[in-house]
């Protein structure tokens, strides 16, 4: 999943620049302790899980178009 996420990073950062903070977090990593609300819900979603502004937004796949649409709406 990291590779798929990395494939999204460049077009998203090219389009939105520093207005976004793109970060991949492996759910098996210790870093998940920093996201207790997300960790709690992992048993109820299909990975990958896309979180935007701290809110789980999409799960089960990665879509540049859907992610871009949500970011555009939030930036208006």
Gaussian input, Z-matrix of N, CA and C with variables (Angstrom, degrees):
# hf/3-21g

backbone

0 1
 N
 C     1     B1
 C     2     B2     1     A1
 N     3     B3     2     A2     1     D1
 C     4     B4     3     A3     2     D2
 C     5     B5     4     A4     3     D3
 N     6     B6     5     A5     4     D4
 C     7     B7     6     A6     5     D5
 C     8     B8     7     A7     6     D6
 N     9     B9     8     A8     7     D7
 C    10    B10     9     A9     8     D8
 C    11    B11    10    A10     9     D9
 N    12    B12    11    A11    10    D10
 C    13    B13    12    A12    11    D11
 C    14    B14    13    A13    12    D12
 N    15    B15    14    A14    13    D13
 C    16    B16    15    A15    14    D14
 C    17    B17    16    A16    15    D15
 N    18    B18    17    A17    16    D16
 C    19    B19    18    A18    17    D17
 C    20    B20    19    A19    18    D18
 N    21    B21    20    A20    19    D19
 C    22    B22    21    A21    20    D20
 C    23    B23    22    A22    21    D21
 N    24    B24    23    A23    22    D22
 C    25    B25    24    A24    23    D23
 C    26    B26    25    A25    24    D24
 N    27    B27    26    A26    25    D25
 C    28    B28    27    A27    26    D26
 C    29    B29    28    A28    27    D27
 N    30    B30    29    A29    28    D28
 C    31    B31    30    A30    29    D29
 C    32    B32    31    A31    30    D30
 N    33    B33    32    A32    31    D31
 C    34    B34    33    A33    32    D32
 C    35    B35    34    A34    33    D33
 N    36    B36    35    A35    34    D34
 C    37    B37    36    A36    35    D35
 C    38    B38    37    A37    36    D36
 N    39    B39    38    A38    37    D37
 C    40    B40    39    A39    38    D38
 C    41    B41    40    A40    39    D39
 N    42    B42    41    A41    40    D40
 C    43    B43    42    A42    41    D41
 C    44    B44    43    A43    42    D42
 N    45    B45    44    A44    43    D43
 C    46    B46    45    A45    44    D44
 C    47    B47    46    A46    45    D45
 N    48    B48    47    A47    46    D46
 C    49    B49    48    A48    47    D47
 C    50    B50    49    A49    48    D48
 N    51    B51    50    A50    49    D49
 C    52    B52    51    A51    50    D50
 C    53    B53    52    A52    51    D51
 N    54    B54    53    A53    52    D52
 C    55    B55    54    A54    53    D53
 C    56    B56    55    A55    54    D54
 N    57    B57    56    A56    55    D55
 C    58    B58    57    A57    56    D56
 C    59    B59    58    A58    57    D57
 N    60    B60    59    A59    58    D58
 C    61    B61    60    A60    59    D59
 C    62    B62    61    A61    60    D60
 N    63    B63    62    A62    61    D61
 C    64    B64    63    A63    62    D62
 C    65    B65    64    A64    63    D63
 N    66    B66    65    A65    64    D64
 C    67    B67    66    A66    65    D65
 C    68    B68    67    A67    66    D66
 N    69    B69    68    A68    67    D67
 C    70    B70    69    A69    68    D68
 C    71    B71    70    A70    69    D69
 N    72    B72    71    A71    70    D70
 C    73    B73    72    A72    71    D71
 C    74    B74    73    A73    72    D72
 N    75    B75    74    A74    73    D73
 C    76    B76    75    A75    74    D74
 C    77    B77    76    A76    75    D75
 N    78    B78    77    A77    76    D76
 C    79    B79    78    A78    77    D77
 C    80    B80    79    A79    78    D78
 N    81    B81    80    A80    79    D79
 C    82    B82    81    A81    80    D80
 C    83    B83    82    A82    81    D81
 N    84    B84    83    A83    82    D82
 C    85    B85    84    A84    83    D83
 C    86    B86    85    A85    84    D84
 N    87    B87    86    A86    85    D85
 C    88    B88    87    A87    86    D86
 C    89    B89    88    A88    87    D87
 N    90    B90    89    A89    88    D88
 C    91    B91    90    A90    89    D89
 C    92    B92    91    A91    90    D90
 N    93    B93    92    A92    91    D91
 C    94    B94    93    A93    92    D92
 C    95    B95    94    A94    93    D93
 N    96    B96    95    A95    94    D94
 C    97    B97    96    A96    95    D95
 C    98    B98    97    A97    96    D96
 N    99    B99    98    A98    97    D97
 C   100   B100    99    A99    98    D98
 C   101   B101   100   A100    99    D99
 N   102   B102   101   A101   100   D100
 C   103   B103   102   A102   101   D101
 C   104   B104   103   A103   102   D102
 N   105   B105   104   A104   103   D103
 C   106   B106   105   A105   104   D104
 C   107   B107   106   A106   105   D105
 N   108   B108   107   A107   106   D106
 C   109   B109   108   A108   107   D107
 C   110   B110   109   A109   108   D108
 N   111   B111   110   A110   109   D109
 C   112   B112   111   A111   110   D110
 C   113   B113   112   A112   111   D111
 N   114   B114   113   A113   112   D112
 C   115   B115   114   A114   113   D113
 C   116   B116   115   A115   114   D114
 N   117   B117   116   A116   115   D115
 C   118   B118   117   A117   116   D116
 C   119   B119   118   A118   117   D117
 N   120   B120   119   A119   118   D118
 C   121   B121   120   A120   119   D119
 C   122   B122   121   A121   120   D120
 N   123   B123   122   A122   121   D121
 C   124   B124   123   A123   122   D122
 C   125   B125   124   A124   123   D123
 N   126   B126   125   A125   124   D124
 C   127   B127   126   A126   125   D125
 C   128   B128   127   A127   126   D126
 N   129   B129   128   A128   127   D127
 C   130   B130   129   A129   128   D128
 C   131   B131   130   A130   129   D129
 N   132   B132   131   A131   130   D130
 C   133   B133   132   A132   131   D131
 C   134   B134   133   A133   132   D132
 N   135   B135   134   A134   133   D133
 C   136   B136   135   A135   134   D134
 C   137   B137   136   A136   135   D135
 N   138   B138   137   A137   136   D136
 C   139   B139   138   A138   137   D137
 C   140   B140   139   A139   138   D138
 N   141   B141   140   A140   139   D139
 C   142   B142   141   A141   140   D140
 C   143   B143   142   A142   141   D141
 N   144   B144   143   A143   142   D142
 C   145   B145   144   A144   143   D143
 C   146   B146   145   A145   144   D144
 N   147   B147   146   A146   145   D145
 C   148   B148   147   A147   146   D146
 C   149   B149   148   A148   147   D147
 N   150   B150   149   A149   148   D148
 C   151   B151   150   A150   149   D149
 C   152   B152   151   A151   150   D150
 N   153   B153   152   A152   151   D151
 C   154   B154   153   A153   152   D152
 C   155   B155   154   A154   153   D153
 N   156   B156   155   A155   154   D154
 C   157   B157   156   A156   155   D155
 C   158   B158   157   A157   156   D156
 N   159   B159   158   A158   157   D157
 C   160   B160   159   A159   158   D158
 C   161   B161   160   A160   159   D159
 N   162   B162   161   A161   160   D160
 C   163   B163   162   A162   161   D161
 C   164   B164   163   A163   162   D162
 N   165   B165   164   A164   163   D163
 C   166   B166   165   A165   164   D164
 C   167   B167   166   A166   165   D165
 N   168   B168   167   A167   166   D166
 C   169   B169   168   A168   167   D167
 C   170   B170   169   A169   168   D168
 N   171   B171   170   A170   169   D169
 C   172   B172   171   A171   170   D170
 C   173   B173   172   A172   171   D171
 N   174   B174   173   A173   172   D172
 C   175   B175   174   A174   173   D173
 C   176   B176   175   A175   174   D174
 N   177   B177   176   A176   175   D175
 C   178   B178   177   A177   176   D176
 C   179   B179   178   A178   177   D177
 N   180   B180   179   A179   178   D178
 C   181   B181   180   A180   179   D179
 C   182   B182   181   A181   180   D180
 N   183   B183   182   A182   181   D181
 C   184   B184   183   A183   182   D182
 C   185   B185   184   A184   183   D183
 N   186   B186   185   A185   184   D184
 C   187   B187   186   A186   185   D185
 C   188   B188   187   A187   186   D186
 N   189   B189   188   A188   187   D187
 C   190   B190   189   A189   188   D188
 C   191   B191   190   A190   189   D189
 N   192   B192   191   A191   190   D190
 C   193   B193   192   A192   191   D191
 C   194   B194   193   A193   192   D192
 N   195   B195   194   A194   193   D193
 C   196   B196   195   A195   194   D194
 C   197   B197   196   A196   195   D195
 N   198   B198   197   A197   196   D196
 C   199   B199   198   A198   197   D197
 C   200   B200   199   A199   198   D198
 N   201   B201   200   A200   199   D199
 C   202   B202   201   A201   200   D200
 C   203   B203   202   A202   201   D201
 N   204   B204   203   A203   202   D202
 C   205   B205   204   A204   203   D203
 C   206   B206   205   A205   204   D204
 N   207   B207   206   A206   205   D205
 C   208   B208   207   A207   206   D206
 C   209   B209   208   A208   207   D207
 N   210   B210   209   A209   208   D208
 C   211   B211   210   A210   209   D209
 C   212   B212   211   A211   210   D210
 N   213   B213   212   A212   211   D211
 C   214   B214   213   A213   212   D212
 C   215   B215   214   A214   213   D213
 N   216   B216   215   A215   214   D214
 C   217   B217   216   A216   215   D215
 C   218   B218   217   A217   216   D216
 N   219   B219   218   A218   217   D217
 C   220   B220   219   A219   218   D218
 C   221   B221   220   A220   219   D219
 N   222   B222   221   A221   220   D220
 C   223   B223   222   A222   221   D221
 C   224   B224   223   A223   222   D222
 N   225   B225   224   A224   223   D223
 C   226   B226   225   A225   224   D224
 C   227   B227   226   A226   225   D225

   B1=1.4460
   B2=1.5268
   B3=1.3147
   B4=1.4622
   B5=1.5183
   B6=1.3229
   B7=1.4681
   B8=1.5251
   B9=1.3302
   B10=1.4622
   B11=1.5309
   B12=1.3260
   B13=1.4597
   B14=1.5293
   B15=1.3282
   B16=1.4633
   B17=1.5279
   B18=1.3422
   B19=1.4645
   B20=1.5259
   B21=1.3212
   B22=1.4738
   B23=1.5282
   B24=1.3008
   B25=1.4694
   B26=1.5231
   B27=1.3102
   B28=1.4648
   B29=1.5244
   B30=1.3378
   B31=1.4673
   B32=1.5280
   B33=1.3249
   B34=1.4678
   B35=1.5242
   B36=1.3258
   B37=1.4654
   B38=1.5272
   B39=1.3407
   B40=1.4684
   B41=1.5251
   B42=1.3220
   B43=1.4612
   B44=1.5280
   B45=1.3408
   B46=1.4628
   B47=1.5236
   B48=1.3072
   B49=1.4633
   B50=1.5099
   B51=1.3166
   B52=1.4634
   B53=1.5242
   B54=1.3243
   B55=1.4685
   B56=1.5214
   B57=1.3458
   B58=1.4581
   B59=1.5164
   B60=1.3222
   B61=1.4542
   B62=1.5177
   B63=1.3091
   B64=1.4606
   B65=1.5153
   B66=1.3268
   B67=1.4571
   B68=1.5197
   B69=1.3154
   B70=1.4580
   B71=1.5178
   B72=1.3258
   B73=1.4589
   B74=1.5246
   B75=1.3160
   B76=1.4626
   B77=1.5264
   B78=1.3295
   B79=1.4695
   B80=1.5277
   B81=1.3268
   B82=1.4644
   B83=1.5292
   B84=1.3162
   B85=1.4611
   B86=1.5303
   B87=1.3269
   B88=1.4686
   B89=1.5207
   B90=1.3202
   B91=1.4615
   B92=1.5401
   B93=1.3210
   B94=1.4649
   B95=1.5267
   B96=1.3202
   B97=1.4680
   B98=1.5279
   B99=1.3292
   B100=1.4589
   B101=1.5283
   B102=1.3248
   B103=1.4672
   B104=1.5297
   B105=1.3315
   B106=1.4721
   B107=1.5286
   B108=1.3198
   B109=1.4666
   B110=1.5180
   B111=1.3100
   B112=1.4628
   B113=1.5270
   B114=1.3106
   B115=1.4641
   B116=1.5244
   B117=1.3098
   B118=1.4608
   B119=1.5332
   B120=1.3129
   B121=1.4633
   B122=1.5304
   B123=1.3156
   B124=1.4617
   B125=1.5294
   B126=1.3138
   B127=1.4651
   B128=1.5292
   B129=1.3355
   B130=1.4674
   B131=1.5257
   B132=1.3146
   B133=1.4649
   B134=1.5232
   B135=1.3245
   B136=1.4599
   B137=1.5279
   B138=1.3065
   B139=1.4584
   B140=1.5148
   B141=1.2924
   B142=1.4583
   B143=1.5324
   B144=1.3108
   B145=1.4567
   B146=1.5190
   B147=1.3194
   B148=1.4645
   B149=1.5242
   B150=1.3257
   B151=1.4616
   B152=1.5194
   B153=1.3276
   B154=1.4648
   B155=1.5144
   B156=1.3139
   B157=1.4703
   B158=1.5244
   B159=1.3250
   B160=1.4560
   B161=1.5146
   B162=1.3298
   B163=1.4577
   B164=1.5226
   B165=1.3178
   B166=1.4598
   B167=1.5259
   B168=1.3143
   B169=1.4608
   B170=1.5199
   B171=1.3260
   B172=1.4603
   B173=1.5158
   B174=1.3280
   B175=1.4602
   B176=1.5163
   B177=1.3179
   B178=1.4488
   B179=1.5135
   B180=1.3115
   B181=1.4579
   B182=1.5194
   B183=1.3127
   B184=1.4523
   B185=1.5185
   B186=1.3306
   B187=1.4542
   B188=1.5222
   B189=1.3164
   B190=1.4605
   B191=1.5213
   B192=1.3260
   B193=1.4630
   B194=1.5282
   B195=1.3320
   B196=1.4669
   B197=1.5222
   B198=1.3161
   B199=1.4667
   B200=1.5236
   B201=1.3262
   B202=1.4663
   B203=1.5219
   B204=1.3143
   B205=1.4607
   B206=1.5306
   B207=1.3271
   B208=1.4746
   B209=1.5280
   B210=1.3177
   B211=1.4713
   B212=1.5322
   B213=1.3162
   B214=1.4687
   B215=1.5294
   B216=1.3221
   B217=1.4665
   B218=1.5254
   B219=1.3268
   B220=1.4662
   B221=1.5314
   B222=1.3212
   B223=1.4628
   B224=1.5317
   B225=1.3050
   B226=1.4744
   B227=1.5009
   A1=112.04
   A2=115.94
   A3=118.82
   A4=110.83
   A5=116.84
   A6=119.91
   A7=111.27
   A8=116.41
   A9=120.13
   A10=110.67
   A11=115.89
   A12=119.91
   A13=110.36
   A14=116.34
   A15=119.96
   A16=111.34
   A17=116.46
   A18=120.22
   A19=112.15
   A20=117.13
   A21=121.60
   A22=112.41
   A23=115.67
   A24=120.05
   A25=113.07
   A26=117.70
   A27=119.83
   A28=112.51
   A29=119.77
   A30=117.38
   A31=112.93
   A32=116.98
   A33=118.55
   A34=111.40
   A35=117.00
   A36=118.90
   A37=110.97
   A38=117.87
   A39=120.00
   A40=110.28
   A41=116.54
   A42=121.31
   A43=112.53
   A44=117.07
   A45=120.95
   A46=114.15
   A47=117.17
   A48=120.61
   A49=113.09
   A50=114.92
   A51=120.78
   A52=113.05
   A53=117.41
   A54=118.88
   A55=111.45
   A56=116.68
   A57=119.58
   A58=110.14
   A59=114.69
   A60=121.87
   A61=106.37
   A62=116.78
   A63=122.88
   A64=108.73
   A65=116.28
   A66=119.28
   A67=109.76
   A68=116.02
   A69=122.23
   A70=107.80
   A71=116.89
   A72=121.08
   A73=107.71
   A74=116.35
   A75=121.84
   A76=107.80
   A77=116.95
   A78=120.62
   A79=112.15
   A80=117.76
   A81=121.34
   A82=112.13
   A83=117.12
   A84=122.49
   A85=110.80
   A86=115.61
   A87=121.13
   A88=112.36
   A89=116.80
   A90=121.41
   A91=111.78
   A92=117.36
   A93=120.87
   A94=111.83
   A95=117.31
   A96=119.05
   A97=111.40
   A98=116.28
   A99=121.32
   A100=112.23
   A101=116.61
   A102=122.22
   A103=110.11
   A104=118.20
   A105=120.53
   A106=113.84
   A107=117.67
   A108=119.31
   A109=111.32
   A110=116.23
   A111=120.97
   A112=109.47
   A113=116.83
   A114=121.27
   A115=110.63
   A116=116.50
   A117=122.08
   A118=112.02
   A119=117.56
   A120=120.40
   A121=114.39
   A122=118.49
   A123=121.17
   A124=113.70
   A125=117.41
   A126=119.29
   A127=111.95
   A128=117.39
   A129=121.40
   A130=113.66
   A131=117.73
   A132=120.93
   A133=110.04
   A134=114.26
   A135=120.57
   A136=108.09
   A137=115.40
   A138=119.95
   A139=109.67
   A140=118.38
   A141=128.67
   A142=111.58
   A143=113.83
   A144=122.30
   A145=108.17
   A146=116.35
   A147=121.17
   A148=107.99
   A149=115.50
   A150=121.97
   A151=107.26
   A152=116.21
   A153=121.55
   A154=107.93
   A155=116.39
   A156=122.41
   A157=111.90
   A158=116.23
   A159=121.73
   A160=114.70
   A161=117.69
   A162=121.60
   A163=110.64
   A164=117.69
   A165=119.57
   A166=108.23
   A167=116.58
   A168=120.79
   A169=112.83
   A170=117.18
   A171=122.07
   A172=108.61
   A173=115.84
   A174=118.73
   A175=109.42
   A176=115.56
   A177=121.51
   A178=115.11
   A179=118.29
   A180=121.13
   A181=110.51
   A182=115.22
   A183=121.29
   A184=108.69
   A185=116.80
   A186=121.30
   A187=109.65
   A188=115.97
   A189=120.65
   A190=110.69
   A191=117.25
   A192=120.27
   A193=111.82
   A194=117.11
   A195=120.25
   A196=111.43
   A197=116.44
   A198=120.37
   A199=109.85
   A200=116.67
   A201=121.40
   A202=110.78
   A203=117.25
   A204=121.52
   A205=111.55
   A206=116.14
   A207=119.83
   A208=110.97
   A209=117.31
   A210=120.45
   A211=109.82
   A212=117.55
   A213=120.32
   A214=111.47
   A215=117.03
   A216=121.23
   A217=111.16
   A218=116.45
   A219=120.38
   A220=111.86
   A221=116.57
   A222=120.19
   A223=112.79
   A224=118.08
   A225=120.90
   A226=111.59
   D1=-27.80
   D2=179.46
   D3=-59.60
   D4=-41.48
   D5=-179.82
   D6=-62.17
   D7=-42.19
   D8=179.07
   D9=-64.41
   D10=-40.55
   D11=178.12
   D12=-65.40
   D13=-41.69
   D14=178.10
   D15=-61.27
   D16=-34.11
   D17=177.68
   D18=-65.04
   D19=-25.78
   D20=178.40
   D21=-83.14
   D22=-29.38
   D23=-171.97
   D24=-58.41
   D25=-50.34
   D26=-175.54
   D27=-61.86
   D28=-51.82
   D29=179.99
   D30=-62.29
   D31=-34.54
   D32=179.53
   D33=-70.32
   D34=-43.43
   D35=179.47
   D36=-72.39
   D37=-30.23
   D38=174.43
   D39=-63.85
   D40=-41.50
   D41=-176.80
   D42=-75.88
   D43=-43.35
   D44=-171.58
   D45=-106.87
   D46=-10.74
   D47=178.19
   D48=59.44
   D49=-138.29
   D50=-176.06
   D51=-80.48
   D52=1.95
   D53=177.71
   D54=-73.79
   D55=-13.20
   D56=176.71
   D57=-120.47
   D58=155.14
   D59=174.27
   D60=-121.03
   D61=102.48
   D62=-177.86
   D63=-90.08
   D64=128.01
   D65=-179.76
   D66=-145.98
   D67=132.60
   D68=174.30
   D69=-98.47
   D70=131.16
   D71=176.66
   D72=-126.96
   D73=123.35
   D74=176.69
   D75=-77.11
   D76=126.76
   D77=-176.61
   D78=-66.00
   D79=-15.14
   D80=177.57
   D81=-90.90
   D82=-2.91
   D83=-175.89
   D84=-87.00
   D85=152.83
   D86=176.76
   D87=-60.35
   D88=-22.19
   D89=-179.33
   D90=-60.55
   D91=-21.08
   D92=179.81
   D93=-61.54
   D94=-20.73
   D95=177.88
   D96=-62.50
   D97=-20.50
   D98=177.93
   D99=-78.71
   D100=-8.03
   D101=-177.37
   D102=-129.12
   D103=63.24
   D104=-174.19
   D105=-60.92
   D106=-36.85
   D107=179.89
   D108=-66.23
   D109=-38.83
   D110=178.82
   D111=-69.93
   D112=-44.04
   D113=-179.40
   D114=-58.37
   D115=-39.58
   D116=-178.66
   D117=-62.66
   D118=-32.80
   D119=-175.29
   D120=-91.72
   D121=-4.32
   D122=-174.23
   D123=-57.52
   D124=-30.52
   D125=-179.22
   D126=-72.65
   D127=-11.93
   D128=-177.13
   D129=-106.03
   D130=0.48
   D131=-178.28
   D132=-127.00
   D133=162.29
   D134=173.49
   D135=-99.69
   D136=133.83
   D137=178.14
   D138=-79.05
   D139=151.07
   D140=2.11
   D141=-76.69
   D142=153.77
   D143=178.26
   D144=-112.51
   D145=124.76
   D146=177.68
   D147=-100.37
   D148=124.62
   D149=179.80
   D150=-114.28
   D151=126.75
   D152=179.02
   D153=-124.47
   D154=125.74
   D155=-176.28
   D156=53.90
   D157=39.53
   D158=177.00
   D159=78.19
   D160=0.32
   D161=-178.71
   D162=-109.56
   D163=127.52
   D164=173.58
   D165=-59.22
   D166=126.63
   D167=-172.28
   D168=-116.62
   D169=-43.56
   D170=179.09
   D171=-137.82
   D172=148.79
   D173=172.53
   D174=-143.38
   D175=155.99
   D176=177.69
   D177=90.42
   D178=-1.09
   D179=178.93
   D180=178.06
   D181=168.73
   D182=178.85
   D183=-120.69
   D184=126.66
   D185=-179.96
   D186=-131.65
   D187=111.85
   D188=178.73
   D189=-58.51
   D190=-38.31
   D191=-178.70
   D192=-66.04
   D193=-45.48
   D194=180.00
   D195=-66.62
   D196=-41.99
   D197=179.67
   D198=-63.90
   D199=-45.23
   D200=178.62
   D201=-59.94
   D202=-42.01
   D203=179.54
   D204=-60.08
   D205=-45.97
   D206=179.50
   D207=-64.83
   D208=-43.90
   D209=-179.91
   D210=-63.14
   D211=-43.77
   D212=178.07
   D213=-57.53
   D214=-43.34
   D215=179.20
   D216=-63.73
   D217=-40.69
   D218=-178.82
   D219=-69.56
   D220=-28.37
   D221=-177.98
   D222=-83.67
   D223=-9.72
   D224=179.89
   D225=-77.20

